[in-house]
Each structure stands twice: as structure tokens, then as C-alpha cells.
Amino acid sequence: MSDNPKLFPVFMNLAGKKVLVVGAGEVAARKIRLLLGTDAEIHIGAIHFSETVLALTQTTFTLHHGPYQTEWLNDAWLVIAATQDRELNERIAREAEQQRIPVNVVDTRELCAFQVPAMVERGDLRVAISSGGHAPVIARRIRERIETLLDPSLGTLMAMTERYRPAIRRARPSLPQRRQFYNWLLDGPVSHELRSGNLAQAEFMLLSALKQAEESAQGLVTLVGAGPGDPGLLTLNAQRALNEADVILHDRLVGADVLALARRDAQCISVGKKAGENQNATQDRIHTLMKHYAEQGLHVVRLKGGDPFIFGRGGEELQFLREHGIAYRVVPGLTAALAGAAYAGIPLTHRDHAQSVRLLTAHRRPGHDIENWPALTQPGQTLVFYMGVKQIAALQTQLLHHGQSPDTAVAFIENATMKTQRVIHARVANMAEQAGEYNLQSPALIVVGDVVALGKDLAWFKSVMNQDTNAPYASPSTPEHPLHAPLHRTASLQPEHTSAKLN
């Protein structure tokens, strides 16, 4: 048996069941308070009873005066040993285990079959926090933080939803519809009125919503930017959408760590485009799936790498949804250019080097090549090319042809923000040669401009690849920041789960 087994969280119904507490001091009193309101048949055994325990006892309590007796365990469902005698506690734990009765020995983790967590209560809503018995003080501190997050009105909301539960089930017969309704109750005007103390108004709003069941049960599509790869860069609204989604249609490059933030029973469908396949056919399939699931009254999250509106065809998807009368909303994401440059230590603008930045895609429709190259090669700006790995030689030719200095700094940022991030520094004069020599792979950003040279000194993010002394990367001269480095070294995405919206 493991010395540190993973605990199984459970809430028990103790109504009418015998629970034995051995000990009647202040520690025992804390455990007895937790049992109050459970309708358990509480037995307390001790030689001496503290005034605190006596004040808690009711006529329904059974008190056993005197030294512990094995017979006290008879018919018990739970046992709590709260004496100050270590040997006695060990005996109680041993005898309870022999009778297969779960036992908790206060402050002695190794003797416990179950542990009593720190709890936050809002009416029937209970949040339990466990440290596995290792650090109960930390568990209590976490409880204090959660206490500030959960408004006391949640208890009233729980009671109201229980009262109208049959009506909610009638008005919202399917599980996804009910989930949407409960999300609305928690995040919408009903909760706001309860927090303001307006119980009657809150109840009126709930009843009005139930009468509009058909309209409120319509599906919804949320276009969500997943960011460039590091799950820590998702916005709070993006995380909330993932937790509310019934169906998630995600790009191929959205990583496993990002998808792990979704609700466990959400249906995840990969709809990513691959090189060489019919892109329009794939996009048509995405449109069809969004429409199909939304018309079933489901909440669909269209999860796109980076930002949906930066070379992600998000605008086309919204046009489709609007044409078909499907409700939608947008949660922006951090685009790869901003995050990738930041993780490479490259400021895209700088008072001395670049007063503007241009985001361009090298992957375009036939006949829609990059125009106005002379404007792109003007000094004082930074160029960031998406989806350009296969066009590096052509980009180099155009830059040089239209007057870009051969000595202009270039950076290739591969797998931006990921554990496998790699930064290759070059110049316009040798950018194609460097990309080939170091076998640059998609997804990768191409950053061109004088600011790129600053990355050699300002780089701070040390990925696994960049810690290799042979990697084509100028390591920072200063030590790795103690607050940042461990955080990003623990990223768990695999190389194939990169997430910049690049090809």
C-alpha cells in the first residue's frame, strides 16, 4: 500500500446513522459542530466532558461516560478519535478498521481512513478543501480565500433553485438546456438581485425566464481565442467559456493543456486544417458543425489558436452564423505575434528602433500576394509574418529587392510560448540559409526589424530547447528570473501540441 495514497473525495449522507466521537475536549467540539445539521445519531464518549461540548449536546445526543469501550463502535458508520492519548487513538483506529468502520484520528494522518476537509458553506452549497493531511493550515488559508469569492447570497440562490427545480426540468427538458439556464442563474440578473437583497425581484426574474423557455434555450456559438500555446495565457473569459461549453470545435494546434481546462463532459472535436487538404472544404465542415450543434440548443465553443480575428478566419465564421440567425459572441485571445515576441525578449515597438508594427500572413489565396512591398521595407517598423515557413526564400527575395538592408535582424520563433520554443537569430541576408541549416519547422513566426537584435540581450524564457548550449539562440547574460523560470519549465505540452495559428 502507498504511504501517500490519493484520497477519494466524497460527501456522505449520515441522516439516521450512528457517528461516534471519542473525546470531549475543544478539538472534539470542532468535529461535533461539523456533524450538527446532518441528522446523524451522534454518540460522544469520554471520561470528562468540556463545557463547550456539553453546550453543544442536545437531547438526541447519546453520551458515554467513562473509559473507551470497544462496544461503543457497535453499529457505527463513522468514528472520530479526538483524545489526547496517542495509544488510545491507535487502539480506536485499529478496532474501527477491523470492523470496517471509517475512522478519523485528529491530527494523525497516518491513522486516518478518512479526513475532514476545510469547508466553505453557502446553504446547501459546500466546498471542501483537502491537503491530503499534509498541510491543514494551508487548506484553511485556501478556504479563507474561497470565502471571499463566494457571495453569501449563493445560499439563497441554492434554496430558490431547489424550490423551482421541477419547473426548471419542465421548461428545460434536456441537460444542455438546463446547464445553460443554471449558468444564467449564476452569472445573470437573478444573482445580481440576490446580492442586492432583492429576493422578490430575483424570484420574479426567474419565473419570467421559465416562461420564455423556447427563446432562452436557443443555441450559442462562442468564438474563443486559445492564445499561442501556454495555457496560462488564456483569458478568464476564455476559461469560463471552456467550462460552459457543450461542444468544443478546436484547431489542430490547440494543445492538450488548453483542452484540459474544458468541462469534463464536453465533446471535443478536432477541426484543424492540414497542409495539402482542401481548406475550403474543411472550413465548410466547421460551419456545418457549428450550425448543427447550435440548432440543438447547445453551447458551442469554436476554439482557435491565437486570436480569432488575426489570420484565423473568425470573421468568415461570424458571417456564416449571422446569415443563419445563430447567436454568437467573441472572446479575444492573445495573438502569436505579441506573445511569441514577448517570450523571445523582442519588443515589437521601441522609441529608438520601431514606431509601428505590421502583422502579415505569407499564406494567401491564389492571386492575393503581398502588395506594396516598398512600404514594408521602410525603416522604423517591425514586420511579423505568420504562416511563412515555406515562403522564407521568397520573402527574403522580396525584402532585398525592395530595399531592405541585408543586415536587418531577423528572428524565427518556433513553437512560441511552449516548452519546446526555439528562437533562431539571423539577418535578412542569410535568413533562408539559417532556416534551412537549423531545420525550421511550423508553426513559426518570422520577425523582421531592428528591434529583433534586442532579443539577444532581453530574452528571459528558457525553454528546454534553448537550454541546449548548441541551440541557435543567444542566451541572456543575466540569470534566469527565479519567479518565471520554474513556472514555464513545468509546462507539460508535447511538441506536437503547439498552438500558434501558423502553418
KALIN-V380518 format. One record per residue. RES is the residue in one small letter. PHI is phi as a letter, one per 40 degrees, with the letter a starting at -180 (NA if undefined). Layout:
<<RES/PHI> <RES/PHI>>
//
This chain:
<<m/NA> <s/c> <d/c> <n/b> <p/c> <k/c> <l/c> <f/c> <p/c> <v/a> <f/b> <m/b> <n/c> <l/b> <a/d> <g/g> <k/b> <k/c> <v/b> <l/b> <v/b> <v/b> <g/h> <a/a> <g/c> <e/c> <v/c> <a/c> <a/c> <r/c> <k/c> <i/c> <r/c> <l/c> <l/c> <l/c> <g/g> <t/c> <d/g> <a/c> <e/c> <i/c> <h/b> <i/b> <g/b> <a/a> <i/c> <h/b> <f/b> <s/c> <e/c> <t/c> <v/c> <l/c> <a/c> <l/c> <t/c> <q/b> <t/c> <t/c> <f/c> <t/b> <l/b> <h/b> <h/c> <g/h> <p/c> <y/d> <q/b> <t/d> <e/c> <w/c> <l/c> <n/d> <d/g> <a/c> <w/b> <l/a> <v/b> <i/b> <a/c> <a/b> <t/c> <q/c> <d/b> <r/d> <e/c> <l/c> <n/c> <e/c> <r/c> <i/c> <a/c> <r/c> <e/c> <a/c> <e/c> <q/c> <q/c> <r/f> <i/b> <p/d> <v/b> <n/b> <v/b> <v/d> <d/g> <t/b> <r/d> <e/c> <l/c> <c/c> <a/c> <f/a> <q/b> <v/c> <p/c> <a/c> <m/b> <v/b> <e/b> <r/b> <g/g> <d/c> <l/c> <r/b> <v/b> <a/b> <i/b> <s/b> <s/b> <g/g> <g/g> <h/c> <a/a> <p/c> <v/c> <i/c> <a/d> <r/c> <r/c> <i/c> <r/d> <e/c> <r/c> <i/c> <e/d> <t/c> <l/c> <l/c> <d/c> <p/d> <s/c> <l/c> <g/c> <t/c> <l/c> <m/c> <a/c> <m/c> <t/c> <e/c> <r/c> <y/b> <r/d> <p/c> <a/c> <i/c> <r/c> <r/c> <a/c> <r/b> <p/c> <s/c> <l/c> <p/d> <q/c> <r/c> <r/c> <q/c> <f/c> <y/c> <n/c> <w/c> <l/d> <l/c> <d/b> <g/b> <p/c> <v/c> <s/c> <h/c> <e/c> <l/c> <r/c> <s/c> <g/g> <n/c> <l/c> <a/c> <q/c> <a/c> <e/c> <f/c> <m/c> <l/c> <l/c> <s/c> <a/c> <l/c> <k/c> <q/b> <a/d> <e/c> <e/c> <s/c> <a/c> <q/c> <g/c> <l/a> <v/b> <t/b> <l/c> <v/b> <g/c> <a/c> <g/g> <p/c> <g/i> <d/c> <p/c> <g/c> <l/c> <l/c> <t/c> <l/c> <n/c> <a/c> <q/c> <r/c> <a/c> <l/c> <n/c> <e/b> <a/c> <d/c> <v/b> <i/b> <l/b> <h/b> <d/c> <r/c> <l/c> <v/c> <g/c> <a/c> <d/c> <v/c> <l/c> <a/c> <l/c> <a/c> <r/c> <r/c> <d/c> <a/c> <q/c> <c/b> <i/b> <s/c> <v/b> <g/c> <k/c> <k/b> <a/c> <g/g> <e/c> <n/c> <q/c> <n/c> <a/c> <t/c> <q/c> <d/c> <r/c> <i/c> <h/d> <t/c> <l/c> <m/d> <k/c> <h/d> <y/c> <a/c> <e/c> <q/c> <g/g> <l/c> <h/c> <v/b> <v/b> <r/c> <l/c> <k/b> <g/c> <g/g> <d/b> <p/c> <f/b> <i/b> <f/f> <g/b> <r/g> <g/c> <g/c> <e/c> <e/c> <l/c> <q/c> <f/c> <l/c> <r/c> <e/c> <h/b> <g/g> <i/c> <a/c> <y/a> <r/a> <v/b> <v/b> <p/c> <g/b> <l/c> <t/c> <a/c> <a/c> <l/c> <a/c> <g/c> <a/c> <a/c> <y/c> <a/c> <g/g> <i/b> <p/c> <l/c> <t/b> <h/a> <r/d> <d/c> <h/b> <a/a> <q/b> <s/a> <v/b> <r/b> <l/b> <l/b> <t/b> <a/c> <h/b> <r/b> <r/c> <p/d> <g/g> <h/b> <d/c> <i/c> <e/b> <n/f> <w/d> <p/d> <a/c> <l/c> <t/c> <q/c> <p/c> <g/g> <q/a> <t/b> <l/b> <v/b> <f/b> <y/c> <m/f> <g/b> <v/d> <k/c> <q/b> <i/d> <a/c> <a/c> <l/c> <q/c> <t/c> <q/c> <l/c> <l/c> <h/c> <h/b> <g/g> <q/c> <s/c> <p/d> <d/c> <t/c> <a/c> <v/b> <a/b> <f/b> <i/b> <e/c> <n/f> <a/d> <t/g> <m/c> <k/d> <t/c> <q/d> <r/b> <v/b> <i/b> <h/c> <a/a> <r/b> <v/d> <a/c> <n/b> <m/c> <a/c> <e/c> <q/c> <a/c> <g/c> <e/c> <y/b> <n/f> <l/d> <q/b> <s/c> <p/c> <a/a> <l/c> <i/b> <v/b> <v/b> <g/i> <d/c> <v/c> <v/c> <a/c> <l/c> <g/c> <k/c> <d/c> <l/c> <a/d> <w/b> <f/c> <k/b> <s/c> <v/d> <m/c> <n/c> <q/c> <d/c> <t/c> <n/c> <a/c> <p/c> <y/a> <a/c> <s/c> <p/c> <s/c> <t/c> <p/c> <e/c> <h/c> <p/c> <l/c> <h/c> <a/d> <p/c> <l/c> <h/c> <r/c> <t/c> <a/d> <s/b> <l/c> <q/c> <p/d> <e/c> <h/b> <t/c> <s/b> <a/c> <k/c> <l/b> <n/b>>
//
